[in-house]
Amino acid sequence: MPRFLIEVAHDPTPGECGRAIELLLGSGSHFVSTAEWGCSDSVHKAWMIADVDTKEQAALLVPPAYRSRCTVVQLTKFTIDDLGTILTQHNFDKK
């Protein structure tokens, strides 16, 4: 099953941090309630990883108030054996 990194940004004000944390933790979603937060390091975002079928399904895990601000990235683990294929797919010239 595909794995996605979901990043949810919010405004860097104390009130907005509290609102974002309350809304995400109170959503009832296991994925959202286990988010990791960057607010204590002045990076006002939350991150979570979800195993779902599509990017769209991953975005739907985010409460509607933050959905338009979320970024969803499909994650892939590569092995050294994948290197040639990856370089070819990215048109990398090994010269």
N, CA, C and O atoms as a printed pandas DataFrame, in Angstrom:
     atom_number atom_name residue_name chain_id  residue_number  x_coord  y_coord  z_coord
0              1         N          MET        A               1    0.852   -1.179    0.000
1              2        CA          MET        A               1    0.000    0.000    0.000
2              3         C          MET        A               1    0.893    1.235    0.000
3              4         O          MET        A               1    1.905    1.266    0.699
4              5         N          PRO        A               2    0.532    2.237   -0.766
5              6        CA          PRO        A               2    1.319    3.464   -0.796
6              7         C          PRO        A               2    1.359    4.153    0.573
7              8         O          PRO        A               2    0.453    4.010    1.394
8              9         N          ARG        A               3    2.424    4.893    0.780
9             10        CA          ARG        A               3    2.618    5.639    2.031
10            11         C          ARG        A               3    2.791    7.109    1.674
11            12         O          ARG        A               3    3.489    7.445    0.717
12            13         N          PHE        A               4    2.151    7.985    2.448
13            14        CA          PHE        A               4    2.172    9.409    2.162
14            15         C          PHE        A               4    2.587   10.212    3.388
15            16         O          PHE        A               4    2.182    9.913    4.512
16            17         N          LEU        A               5    3.400   11.236    3.152
17            18        CA          LEU        A               5    3.733   12.220    4.167
18            19         C          LEU        A               5    2.761   13.374    3.989
19            20         O          LEU        A               5    2.643   13.935    2.899
20            21         N          ILE        A               6    2.072   13.722    5.052
21            22        CA          ILE        A               6    1.107   14.815    5.013
22            23         C          ILE        A               6    1.669   15.943    5.871
23            24         O          ILE        A               6    1.972   15.748    7.048
24            25         N          GLU        A               7    1.804   17.114    5.277
25            26        CA          GLU        A               7    2.309   18.285    5.985
26            27         C          GLU        A               7    1.189   19.314    6.061
27            28         O          GLU        A               7    0.581   19.662    5.049
28            29         N          VAL        A               8    0.926   19.793    7.262
29            30        CA          VAL        A               8   -0.150   20.764    7.473
30            31         C          VAL        A               8    0.438   22.015    8.104
31            32         O          VAL        A               8    0.955   21.975    9.220
32            33         N          ALA        A               9    0.354   23.123    7.383
33            34        CA          ALA        A               9    0.886   24.394    7.878
34            35         C          ALA        A               9   -0.217   25.201    8.562
35            36         O          ALA        A               9   -1.397   25.074    8.237
36            37         N          HIS        A              10    0.199   26.030    9.515
37            38        CA          HIS        A              10   -0.721   26.983   10.138
38            39         C          HIS        A              10    0.032   28.272   10.448
39            40         O          HIS        A              10    1.262   28.304   10.438
40            41         N          ASP        A              11   -0.713   29.317   10.720
41            42        CA          ASP        A              11   -0.104   30.613   11.007
42            43         C          ASP        A              11    0.704   30.555   12.301
43            44         O          ASP        A              11    0.366   29.802   13.214
44            45         N          PRO        A              12    1.779   31.357   12.379
45            46        CA          PRO        A              12    2.690   31.288   13.525
46            47         C          PRO        A              12    2.275   32.119   14.742
47            48         O          PRO        A              12    3.132   32.641   15.454
48            49         N          THR        A              13    1.000   32.241   14.978
49            50        CA          THR        A              13    0.563   32.974   16.165
50            51         C          THR        A              13    0.182   31.980   17.258
51            52         O          THR        A              13   -0.253   30.867   16.961
52            53         N          PRO        A              14    0.345   32.377   18.531
53            54        CA          PRO        A              14   -0.013   31.443   19.614
54            55         C          PRO        A              14   -1.458   30.952   19.508
55            56         O          PRO        A              14   -1.726   29.769   19.721
56            57         N          GLY        A              15   -2.375   31.839   19.186
57            58        CA          GLY        A              15   -3.770   31.422   19.067
58            59         C          GLY        A              15   -3.988   30.414   17.965
59            60         O          GLY        A              15   -4.752   29.462   18.122
60            61         N          GLU        A              16   -3.306   30.627   16.834
61            62        CA          GLU        A              16   -3.466   29.709   15.702
62            63         C          GLU        A              16   -2.810   28.362   15.993
63            64         O          GLU        A              16   -3.330   27.320   15.593
64            65         N          CYS        A              17   -1.670   28.377   16.687
65            66        CA          CYS        A              17   -1.043   27.105   17.077
66            67         C          CYS        A              17   -2.015   26.290   17.938
67            68         O          CYS        A              17   -2.237   25.103   17.698
68            69         N          GLY        A              18   -2.581   26.949   18.934
69            70        CA          GLY        A              18   -3.520   26.263   19.818
70            71         C          GLY        A              18   -4.730   25.745   19.075
71            72         O          GLY        A              18   -5.195   24.631   19.320
72            73         N          ARG        A              19   -5.244   26.567   18.154
73            74        CA          ARG        A              19   -6.417   26.161   17.367
74            75         C          ARG        A              19   -6.086   24.945   16.505
75            76         O          ARG        A              19   -6.871   23.998   16.436
76            77         N          ALA        A              20   -4.922   24.970   15.848
77            78        CA          ALA        A              20   -4.519   23.859   14.981
78            79         C          ALA        A              20   -4.342   22.575   15.790
79            80         O          ALA        A              20   -4.808   21.509   15.387
80            81         N          ILE        A              21   -3.673   22.686   16.921
81            82        CA          ILE        A              21   -3.442   21.506   17.753
82            83         C          ILE        A              21   -4.769   20.954   18.254
83            84         O          ILE        A              21   -5.000   19.746   18.204
84            85         N          GLU        A              22   -5.630   21.824   18.730
85            86        CA          GLU        A              22   -6.940   21.389   19.233
86            87         C          GLU        A              22   -7.761   20.720   18.134
87            88         O          GLU        A              22   -8.365   19.670   18.354
88            89         N          LEU        A              23   -7.781   21.329   16.954
89            90        CA          LEU        A              23   -8.583   20.787   15.857
90            91         C          LEU        A              23   -8.037   19.447   15.372
91            92         O          LEU        A              23   -8.804   18.510   15.148
92            93         N          LEU        A              24   -6.710   19.350   15.209
93            94        CA          LEU        A              24   -6.153   18.093   14.732
94            95         C          LEU        A              24   -6.269   16.997   15.782
95            96         O          LEU        A              24   -6.651   15.872   15.460
96            97         N          LEU        A              25   -5.944   17.312   17.040
97            98        CA          LEU        A              25   -6.039   16.287   18.083
98            99         C          LEU        A              25   -7.484   15.869   18.333
99           100         O          LEU        A              25   -7.749   14.716   18.671
100          101         N          GLY        A              26   -8.399   16.786   18.171
101          102        CA          GLY        A              26   -9.801   16.487   18.420
102          103         C          GLY        A              26  -10.523   15.864   17.250
103          104         O          GLY        A              26  -11.718   15.584   17.339
104          105         N          SER        A              27   -9.819   15.640   16.149
105          106        CA          SER        A              27  -10.472   15.114   14.943
106          107         C          SER        A              27  -10.937   13.669   15.099
107          108         O          SER        A              27  -11.846   13.227   14.396
108          109         N          GLY        A              28  -10.317   12.936   16.018
109          110        CA          GLY        A              28  -10.672   11.531   16.196
110          111         C          GLY        A              28   -9.923   10.604   15.257
111          112         O          GLY        A              28  -10.018    9.383   15.386
112          113         N          SER        A              29   -9.172   11.173   14.304
113          114        CA          SER        A              29   -8.408   10.353   13.374
114          115         C          SER        A              29   -7.101    9.909   14.022
115          116         O          SER        A              29   -6.363   10.732   14.565
116          117         N          HIS        A              30   -6.818    8.627   13.966
117          118        CA          HIS        A              30   -5.554    8.119   14.511
118          119         C          HIS        A              30   -4.364    8.798   13.843
119          120         O          HIS        A              30   -3.406    9.177   14.517
120          121         N          PHE        A              31   -4.420    8.953   12.514
121          122        CA          PHE        A              31   -3.306    9.559   11.794
122          123         C          PHE        A              31   -3.064   10.986   12.254
123          124         O          PHE        A              31   -1.924   11.384   12.490
124          125         N          VAL        A              32   -4.129   11.749   12.381
125          126        CA          VAL        A              32   -4.008   13.156   12.737
126          127         C          VAL        A              32   -3.629   13.322   14.205
127          128         O          VAL        A              32   -2.852   14.213   14.548
128          129         N          SER        A              33   -4.164   12.482   15.060
129          130        CA          SER        A              33   -3.881   12.618   16.492
130          131         C          SER        A              33   -2.461   12.187   16.850
131          132         O          SER        A              33   -2.002   12.442   17.963
132          133         N          THR        A              34   -1.770   11.545   15.930
133          134        CA          THR        A              34   -0.377   11.157   16.182
134          135         C          THR        A              34    0.599   12.045   15.406
135          136         O          THR        A              34    1.753   11.670   15.200
136          137         N          ALA        A              35    0.144   13.199   14.986
137          138        CA          ALA        A              35    0.995   14.121   14.225
138          139         C          ALA        A              35    2.202   14.551   15.047
139          140         O          ALA        A              35    2.163   14.589   16.277
140          141         N          GLU        A              36    3.260   14.868   14.340
141          142        CA          GLU        A              36    4.465   15.456   14.942
142          143         C          GLU        A              36    4.426   16.938   14.606
143          144         O          GLU        A              36    4.050   17.316   13.497
144          145         N          TRP        A              37    4.812   17.777   15.556
145          146        CA          TRP        A              37    4.681   19.225   15.417
146          147         C          TRP        A              37    6.040   19.911   15.442
147          148         O          TRP        A              37    6.949   19.464   16.142
148          149         N          GLY        A              38    6.182   20.991   14.683
149          150        CA          GLY        A              38    7.416   21.771   14.653
150          151         C          GLY        A              38    7.305   23.110   15.365
151          152         O          GLY        A              38    8.258   23.888   15.352
152          153         N          CYS        A              39    6.173   23.396   15.984
153          154        CA          CYS        A              39    5.907   24.710   16.583
154          155         C          CYS        A              39    6.961   25.100   17.630
155          156         O          CYS        A              39    7.334   26.270   17.716
156          157         N          SER        A              40    7.433   24.159   18.409
157          158        CA          SER        A              40    8.410   24.470   19.452
158          159         C          SER        A              40    9.750   24.901   18.877
159          160         O          SER        A              40   10.590   25.456   19.585
160          161         N          ASP        A              41    9.948   24.640   17.579
161          162        CA          ASP        A              41   11.180   25.045   16.902
162          163         C          ASP        A              41   10.885   26.121   15.859
163          164         O          ASP        A              41   11.649   26.296   14.909
164          165         N          SER        A              42    9.781   26.838   16.037
165          166        CA          SER        A              42    9.350   27.937   15.158
166          167         C          SER        A              42    9.061   27.507   13.722
167          168         O          SER        A              42    9.139   28.321   12.803
168          169         N          VAL        A              43    8.733   26.249   13.529
169          170        CA          VAL        A              43    8.274   25.748   12.229
170          171         C          VAL        A              43    6.823   25.355   12.449
171          172         O          VAL        A              43    6.544   24.314   13.045
172          173         N          HIS        A              44    5.911   26.167   11.981
173          174        CA          HIS        A              44    4.503   26.011   12.323
174          175         C          HIS        A              44    3.790   25.093   11.340
175          176         O          HIS        A              44    2.994   25.504   10.496
176          177         N          LYS        A              45    4.135   23.814   11.512
177          178        CA          LYS        A              45    3.599   22.753   10.676
178          179         C          LYS        A              45    3.450   21.501   11.521
179          180         O          LYS        A              45    4.097   21.338   12.556
180          181         N          ALA        A              46    2.579   20.625   11.048
181          182        CA          ALA        A              46    2.441   19.294   11.628
182          183         C          ALA        A              46    2.686   18.295   10.507
183          184         O          ALA        A              46    2.382   18.564    9.345
184          185         N          TRP        A              47    3.239   17.141   10.865
185          186        CA          TRP        A              47    3.504   16.094    9.878
186          187         C          TRP        A              47    2.935   14.781   10.383
187          188         O          TRP        A              47    2.958   14.486   11.578
188          189         N          MET        A              48    2.431   14.014    9.456
189          190        CA          MET        A              48    1.964   12.671    9.770
190          191         C          MET        A              48    2.205   11.781    8.558
191          192         O          MET        A              48    2.329   12.268    7.434
192          193         N          ILE        A              49    2.268   10.496    8.790
193          194        CA          ILE        A              49    2.445    9.526    7.704
194          195         C          ILE        A              49    1.228    8.613    7.710
195          196         O          ILE        A              49    0.798    8.127    8.756
196          197         N          ALA        A              50    0.683    8.390    6.514
197          198        CA          ALA        A              50   -0.513    7.553    6.390
198          199         C          ALA        A              50   -0.332    6.536    5.273
199          200         O          ALA        A              50    0.204    6.847    4.209
200          201         N          ASP        A              51   -0.784    5.331    5.532
201          202        CA          ASP        A              51   -0.812    4.277    4.527
202          203         C          ASP        A              51   -2.231    4.213    3.973
203          204         O          ASP        A              51   -3.120    3.603    4.567
204          205         N          VAL        A              52   -2.423    4.850    2.831
205          206        CA          VAL        A              52   -3.725    4.867    2.160
206          207         C          VAL        A              52   -3.491    4.662    0.660
207          208         O          VAL        A              52   -2.346    4.661    0.207
208          209         N          ASP        A              53   -4.550    4.493   -0.097
209          210        CA          ASP        A              53   -4.409    4.164   -1.510
210          211         C          ASP        A              53   -4.022    5.328   -2.418
211          212         O          ASP        A              53   -3.330    5.125   -3.416
212          213         N          THR        A              54   -4.459    6.549   -2.086
213          214        CA          THR        A              54   -4.224    7.676   -2.988
214          215         C          THR        A              54   -3.870    8.947   -2.227
215          216         O          THR        A              54   -4.102    9.053   -1.023
216          217         N          LYS        A              55   -3.300    9.914   -2.958
217          218        CA          LYS        A              55   -3.023   11.238   -2.385
218          219         C          LYS        A              55   -4.310   11.889   -1.901
219          220         O          LYS        A              55   -4.334   12.539   -0.856
220          221         N          GLU        A              56   -5.373   11.711   -2.666
221          222        CA          GLU        A              56   -6.648   12.311   -2.316
222          223         C          GLU        A              56   -7.157   11.765   -0.976
223          224         O          GLU        A              56   -7.672   12.519   -0.150
224          225         N          GLN        A              57   -7.012   10.459   -0.766
225          226        CA          GLN        A              57   -7.423    9.869    0.508
226          227         C          GLN        A              57   -6.575   10.411    1.652
227          228         O          GLN        A              57   -7.083   10.649    2.748
228          229         N          ALA        A              58   -5.288   10.604    1.397
229          230        CA          ALA        A              58   -4.410   11.164    2.426
230          231         C          ALA        A              58   -4.854   12.573    2.796
231          232         O          ALA        A              58   -4.920   12.910    3.978
232          233         N          ALA        A              59   -5.159   13.394    1.804
233          234        CA          ALA        A              59   -5.599   14.769    2.069
234          235         C          ALA        A              59   -6.906   14.790    2.852
235          236         O          ALA        A              59   -7.127   15.685    3.668
236          237         N          LEU        A              60   -7.762   13.818    2.612
237          238        CA          LEU        A              60   -9.048   13.777    3.318
238          239         C          LEU        A              60   -8.908   13.465    4.806
239          240         O          LEU        A              60   -9.860   13.636    5.567
240          241         N          LEU        A              61   -7.728   13.008    5.226
241          242        CA          LEU        A              61   -7.484   12.772    6.651
242          243         C          LEU        A              61   -7.340   14.084    7.418
243          244         O          LEU        A              61   -7.519   14.121    8.635
244          245         N          VAL        A              62   -7.017   15.154    6.705
245          246        CA          VAL        A              62   -6.809   16.468    7.315
246          247         C          VAL        A              62   -8.169   17.140    7.503
247          248         O          VAL        A              62   -8.998   17.126    6.593
248          249         N          PRO        A              63   -8.404   17.732    8.685
249          250        CA          PRO        A              63   -9.673   18.444    8.884
250          251         C          PRO        A              63   -9.884   19.500    7.797
251          252         O          PRO        A              63   -8.919   20.128    7.359
252          253         N          PRO        A              64  -11.121   19.705    7.359
253          254        CA          PRO        A              64  -11.412   20.629    6.259
254          255         C          PRO        A              64  -10.801   22.023    6.417
255          256         O          PRO        A              64  -10.412   22.636    5.423
256          257         N          ALA        A              65  -10.714   22.526    7.632
257          258        CA          ALA        A              65  -10.181   23.876    7.840
258          259         C          ALA        A              65   -8.725   24.006    7.423
259          260         O          ALA        A              65   -8.263   25.112    7.147
260          261         N          TYR        A              66   -7.991   22.892    7.370
261          262        CA          TYR        A              66   -6.568   22.928    7.024
262          263         C          TYR        A              66   -6.249   22.202    5.721
263          264         O          TYR        A              66   -5.099   22.198    5.281
264          265         N          ARG        A              67   -7.228   21.604    5.117
265          266        CA          ARG        A              67   -7.001   20.788    3.922
266          267         C          ARG        A              67   -6.371   21.586    2.786
267          268         O          ARG        A              67   -5.500   21.069    2.086
268          269         N          SER        A              68   -6.792   22.827    2.589
269          270        CA          SER        A              68   -6.240   23.619    1.481
270          271         C          SER        A              68   -4.784   24.002    1.719
271          272         O          SER        A              68   -4.082   24.382    0.782
272          273         N          ARG        A              69   -4.327   23.904    2.961
273          274        CA          ARG        A              69   -2.941   24.247    3.295
274          275         C          ARG        A              69   -2.042   23.023    3.424
275          276         O          ARG        A              69   -0.860   23.147    3.745
276          277         N          CYS        A              70   -2.594   21.856    3.179
277          278        CA          CYS        A              70   -1.766   20.660    3.364
278          279         C          CYS        A              70   -1.023   20.309    2.075
279          280         O          CYS        A              70   -1.465   20.602    0.964
280          281         N          THR        A              71    0.102   19.680    2.276
281          282        CA          THR        A              71    0.892   19.144    1.175
282          283         C          THR        A              71    0.990   17.644    1.393
283          284         O          THR        A              71    1.288   17.193    2.499
284          285         N          VAL        A              72    0.742   16.869    0.347
285          286        CA          VAL        A              72    0.797   15.408    0.441
286          287         C          VAL        A              72    1.861   14.914   -0.530
287          288         O          VAL        A              72    1.842   15.247   -1.715
288          289         N          VAL        A              73    2.786   14.117   -0.012
289          290        CA          VAL        A              73    3.894   13.592   -0.815
290          291         C          VAL        A              73    3.913   12.077   -0.686
291          292         O          VAL        A              73    3.939   11.543    0.422
292          293         N          GLN        A              74    3.899   11.383   -1.827
293          294        CA          GLN        A              74    4.021    9.929   -1.770
294          295         C          GLN        A              74    5.473    9.579   -1.464
295          296         O          GLN        A              74    6.393   10.113   -2.083
296          297         N          LEU        A              75    5.667    8.688   -0.518
297          298        CA          LEU        A              75    7.001    8.283   -0.098
298          299         C          LEU        A              75    7.395    6.977   -0.776
299          300         O          LEU        A              75    6.563    6.098   -1.002
300          301         N          THR        A              76    8.672    6.871   -1.092
301          302        CA          THR        A              76    9.207    5.663   -1.707
302          303         C          THR        A              76   10.554    5.344   -1.069
303          304         O          THR        A              76   11.379    6.236   -0.874
304          305         N          LYS        A              77   10.771    4.096   -0.751
305          306        CA          LYS        A              77   12.088    3.657   -0.278
306          307         C          LYS        A              77   12.816    3.067   -1.475
307          308         O          LYS        A              77   12.275    2.235   -2.204
308          309         N          PHE        A              78   14.040    3.507   -1.661
309          310        CA          PHE        A              78   14.854    2.992   -2.747
310          311         C          PHE        A              78   15.960    2.110   -2.187
311          312         O          PHE        A              78   16.381    2.259   -1.040
312          313         N          THR        A              79   16.414    1.197   -3.017
313          314        CA          THR        A              79   17.586    0.391   -2.690
314          315         C          THR        A              79   18.684    0.764   -3.682
315          316         O          THR        A              79   18.422    1.440   -4.677
316          317         N          ILE        A              80   19.862    0.342   -3.423
317          318        CA          ILE        A              80   20.979    0.623   -4.333
318          319         C          ILE        A              80   20.712   -0.014   -5.700
319          320         O          ILE        A              80   21.183    0.483   -6.723
320          321         N          ASP        A              81   19.959   -1.107   -5.711
321          322        CA          ASP        A              81   19.627   -1.766   -6.978
322          323         C          ASP        A              81   18.678   -0.923   -7.827
323          324         O          ASP        A              81   18.603   -1.118   -9.040
324          325         N          ASP        A              82   17.958    0.002   -7.213
325          326        CA          ASP        A              82   17.031    0.874   -7.931
326          327         C          ASP        A              82   17.730    2.057   -8.598
327          328         O          ASP        A              82   17.120    2.757   -9.407
328          329         N          LEU        A              83   18.988    2.286   -8.273
329          330        CA          LEU        A              83   19.680    3.496   -8.701
330          331         C          LEU        A              83   19.686    3.692  -10.215
331          332         O          LEU        A              83   19.380    4.788  -10.684
332          333         N          GLY        A              84   20.019    2.685  -10.974
333          334        CA          GLY        A              84   20.062    2.807  -12.425
334          335         C          GLY        A              84   18.725    3.201  -13.014
335          336         O          GLY        A              84   18.653    4.074  -13.878
336          337         N          THR        A              85   17.677    2.566  -12.555
337          338        CA          THR        A              85   16.330    2.877  -13.038
338          339         C          THR        A              85   15.951    4.309  -12.702
339          340         O          THR        A              85   15.396    5.022  -13.539
340          341         N          ILE        A              86   16.247    4.730  -11.488
341          342        CA          ILE        A              86   15.902    6.086  -11.048
342          343         C          ILE        A              86   16.659    7.117  -11.884
343          344         O          ILE        A              86   16.073    8.105  -12.329
344          345         N          LEU        A              87   17.934    6.898  -12.095
345          346        CA          LEU        A              87   18.722    7.841  -12.892
346          347         C          LEU        A              87   18.188    7.929  -14.319
347          348         O          LEU        A              87   18.137    9.016  -14.893
348          349         N          THR        A              88   17.796    6.808  -14.889
349          350        CA          THR        A              88   17.228    6.800  -16.234
350          351         C          THR        A              88   15.903    7.552  -16.264
351          352         O          THR        A              88   15.659    8.343  -17.175
352          353         N          GLN        A              89   15.049    7.312  -15.276
353          354        CA          GLN        A              89   13.750    7.992  -15.224
354          355         C          GLN        A              89   13.904    9.495  -15.098
355          356         O          GLN        A              89   13.051   10.246  -15.571
356          357         N          HIS        A              90   14.978    9.945  -14.467
357          358        CA          HIS        A              90   15.196   11.389  -14.283
358          359         C          HIS        A              90   16.147   11.964  -15.333
359          360         O          HIS        A              90   16.655   13.077  -15.191
360          361         N          ASN        A              91   16.376   11.185  -16.385
361          362        CA          ASN        A              91   17.246   11.629  -17.480
362          363         C          ASN        A              91   18.602   12.120  -17.007
363          364         O          ASN        A              91   19.121   13.110  -17.522
364          365         N          PHE        A              92   19.175   11.438  -16.035
365          366        CA          PHE        A              92   20.483   11.805  -15.500
366          367         C          PHE        A              92   21.559   11.218  -16.396
367          368         O          PHE        A              92   21.573   10.015  -16.656
368          369         N          ASP        A              93   22.449   12.061  -16.860
369          370        CA          ASP        A              93   23.560   11.633  -17.688
370          371         C          ASP        A              93   24.755   11.398  -16.787
371          372         O          ASP        A              93   25.240   12.330  -16.147
372          373         N          LYS        A              94   25.240   10.155  -16.727
373          374        CA          LYS        A              94   26.320    9.781  -15.815
374          375         C          LYS        A              94   27.703   10.240  -16.247
375          376         O          LYS        A              94   28.683    9.869  -15.601
376          377         N          LYS        A              95   27.830   11.026  -17.305
377          378        CA          LYS        A              95   29.153   11.427  -17.805
378          379         C          LYS        A              95   29.961   12.176  -16.795
379          380         O          LYS        A              95   31.091   12.572  -17.080
